[in-house]
Each structure stands twice: as structure tokens, then as C-alpha cells.
């Protein structure tokens, strides 16, 4: 502007500067009046010039102008797709939109739950990753214990190396030292310089001050979003494990092991990653109908009327439980309790700590499924088409769920109500006693009611019993040979939802916070949306009835009457590897 002004005469320059001076010295009201007059006397080309000059001056980057905290508050209201678009606006926007403070909130809204705004949910970490995180924390704790000793040793080595007194202020604890190490140096070189030419003190202090690397929350979200997209689009890879000589009736797996049992009276322990059969357990004389395992033991139930406890890492049978008068069809266990259902129409509760057992009677036909809930309640499904809820403190039946017209084969608890405490669940369950079975004796009913009232007294957490929101209400999911899955309200016993899709009886189901999977006699595996009851995908591949199913964040594993075990993997990494060398693992553990 100054260069353009110099092109005019001295008199004109003086007049222009005088106008500028008058405008600068005028009050705001006079400035507006002067501007209005100039606009009134301006022609169209001059107004166009003003518009072009004002446009960039009026553009204000509000995120860059606002305090960082307010900018984060604004960005937290955006969804993931909008955040990714905002990160492409400018460098400043990218720094703000990619910050962990923003993406952590989005992960909290989506991981292991359905977002109330967009309806999407993301899977949790695999247990192998959580185990690695736990091991990292153990290493960090060890590093913290070794930190003081390493600092003292570094000072001694520096004294030996330089022959000078130690400046203790240089080795005082700093904020950087207080940060956990990613990988502590457990072995320190002897006095002298190391191979890289640095002094021992420098090497030790750098090892102690190395900060732990943490994954950005945006990367955490992106990894899980890819897996969830595979679930929604039905993109998976399938592997087949062969080894059983008859139908597979039960299975359970984690990130390392897969245990299966079948009509051939054997139990096999597989490696999930490689598909190799690690161990073959023999001992039962008839079909193995159910199993469950944890980090310590494997428990199997058979039609030979026995329950066996194994060390599945060595193959040793540690204990055999007998008590049922007919074949044991189903089991459920935790650290101290084991619940079993039998063809003798009874449910037995085995207490490992007390060495005792109790028998629950009420069903009139085979008990096909049991589910231990919160260590205090047991759900049991039977061929008599009913599901019963038992209270283990009084060993009485407190609810009967009716609705199926076929034999109930599987029961499971929807994880929506897991956020309730035991006291809250008791108080909520006691809101309506209309569904209490009439067969319950008055004494037992009184004791049960007293226990419930005691838990819901004003001094307890539950206090006054009040209905929970629908999103946090515990629900019961059942599958039966009437070709349907049903969702029951635990408090009222009413059927709230029915899943239709299978054309033959449902043998098995599994559920997590994001989806429901079911296997049926029609040889298909179906994946359902638990909120709407819509069937998202129907997976085919088995040549016989799908009799057992297991579900994790990234895979579904099924067993069938065709003697095969199928792994349906929705993980993108596994998809790449399996697509490169799709293989079938036979009974000789050869990759073909």
C-alpha cells in the first residue's frame, strides 16, 4: 500500500494521509458514518474491490484463536468421520483433531458398547494384547525398583571413570526420571566406555529416562473400526480343523488355546494360531457334552455320568466328580463353584472350597444348559421348554421363564446389565414377584424374600428399588428347537423379543456387547444385531448341524456333527495370511 501511495503526487499523498488520520482519530460511531458515506458514493467496481479485500480479513480460524481446552471441547462433539475430515483442513486443525484427548473420548463411547448417537460399537482388546500390557506394567514396576540402585551404581562408575567428585545435583530425581521406562536396562556395563563410545553414566541415565511409548487413541480406534467393518460387511477367512472321529459337541477358546469335546469321548486341546492339536485327553467312556476351562483347569462333562477336572497343559486327570444318576449334559464354572445339568432333570452345584454339593430340583426333563451368573444365581434351560433362575444363597427357584414351544438348548446373559452391582440387581429383581413359581415352598419363599429385602434396605447401595434404564437392564437370551432365539426380561419373566431366521432348531448361541451368534440344525451360523434382532449374516460351510459355538472380538469358532471345527476370522491381519495360504488342518496336523 505504501509503494502504491508513492506513485502519486505529494499533494495527493498529503490528502490521503489526512483522510486516514481523521478516520483513525474518529470515534467508533463516526467511523461507521464515514464508512457508510464512502460505500454510498462507491461504484460497483469499487464495491467489488472491497468485497475481495474484506473476505480474507474476515476469515478467522476459530480453533486456532480459542484456547486449546475449548477447541477440544468443540471437537469432542464430532464423530470419527468428521474428525478425520477436520484433520485435513490445516496443520493446526490436524494437531488438534488428532489429539488423544479427543480420540480417547470417542473410544470410550464406542469400544465394547453401542454408541447411542451413531449405533456403532467397536470390539475390545484381545486378551493377548491385554496380557502384553500387563507384562509391560510388571516390567515397569521392576524398573522402578531398580531405578534407585542403577542411579547409585552409575554414580560409582562415573567416579571410577573420571576420578572426580560426584555432583549429586546432576543425578537428582527429575520429572523425566519419574516417567516409566519402556524397557529397562537390566544389565549395566562394567566401568569404562561401552561399545558405542558413551560413558557408563550416560548409558544408565538414558536407560532410566527412556519414556514408555503409548499408542495414539486414533490408531486404537482405526484398528478396531477395520475389524468392526469386517463384521458388518461379512468379510472373513475360514479355517477347518479336523481331528475328531465323530461329531463335535462342545468347545471353548481364548487367545491361545481351543478345547473341544465330541461324540468320540475325547477332548482335544488346539493352538488357536497354528491350528495344531497340542494334546489329546482320554478318560471318558461316552460322549463329552460340555467343557469349560480357565488358566488353571479344564472341566469336562460326559454322558458317562461323570465330571472330570484336568490339567490340560499336562493331560493329567486330577479329579473325577460323580453324583448325577444320568449323563451330564452341561456345566458352568468359576473359581470356586461348578454347576452341572443332567439328563436326570436335576442341577447340581459343586463348591470346591467347602467340598460340598447341592441338588436343585424343579425341571421335569433333561437340563440342557446352565449359566452361572455373578456367582450367586444360576440359569437352567430344559427339554421341558422352560428356563429357571435359581438363588444359590437359598437354593430355591425364584423365576420361571416360559415362551418357547421347543426344548431349550442354550441360555446366556446379555452383557447390557453387567454394570449393575449385586445389591442393585437384587433390588431390581425384587420389584415384581408375580413371576415367582407357585411350587416354591412358603418357608423358602420367605427366606428368599428376606434376603432380597435385606439387600435392598435403605442402608445398602440399592436403597430404594427403582427401575433401571432399558440400556442397563439385564436380559436373558435363549435358543430352542422351535427355531427361535428369545430375549426375556429377568424381572418380569416376559419375552421381550424373538429372533426369527433359522429354519431348524437352534442348538447353540454366544453373545457379547455387540452381536449374537447362533448355530442350528440347518447347518448355518447366523450373526444377529442384539438391539434390533435383525440377522446380519448367515454363514454356511458345515455339512452337519452346528452344535457348539464360541465368540471373541475377532473370530467365531464352531463345531458340527460333520466332525469339523471351523474358525471364522474377521481380523484383517489373519485375513491377509490366510488368503495367501488357505489351509486345512487334518487329523495328522498336516497343512494341506
Buried (B, 14 or more C-beta within 10 A) or exposed (E): EEEEEEEEEEEEEEEEEEEEEEEEEEEEEEBEEBEEEEEEEEEEEEEEEBEEEEEEEEEEEEBBEBEEEEBBEBBBEBBBEEBBEBBEEBEEBEBBBBBBBBBBBBBEBBBBBBBEEEEBBBBBBBBEEEBEEEEBEEBBEEBBEBBEEBBEBBBEBBBEBEEEEBEEEEBEEEEEBEBBBBEBBEEBBEEEEEEEEEBBBBBBBEBBBBEBEEEEBBEBBEBBBBBBEBBBEEEBBBBBBBBBEEBBBBBBBBBEBBBBBBBBBBBBBBBBEEBBBBBEBEBBEBBBBBBBBEEEBBBBBBBBBBBBBBEBBEBEBEEEBEBBEEBBBBBBBEEEBBBBBBBBBBBBBBEBEEEEEEEBEBBEBBBBBBBBBBEBBBBBBBBBBBBBBBBBEBBBBBBBBBBBEBBBBBBBBBBBBEEBEBBBBBBBBBBBBEBBBEEBEEEBBEBBBEBBEEBBEEEBEBEEBEEBEEEEBBBBBBBBBBBBBBBBBBBBBBBBBEBEBBEEBBBBBBBBBBBBBBBBBBBBBBBBBBBEBEBBBEBEBBEBBBBBBBBBBBBBBBBBBBBBBBBBBBBBEBBEEBEEEEEBBEEEBEEE
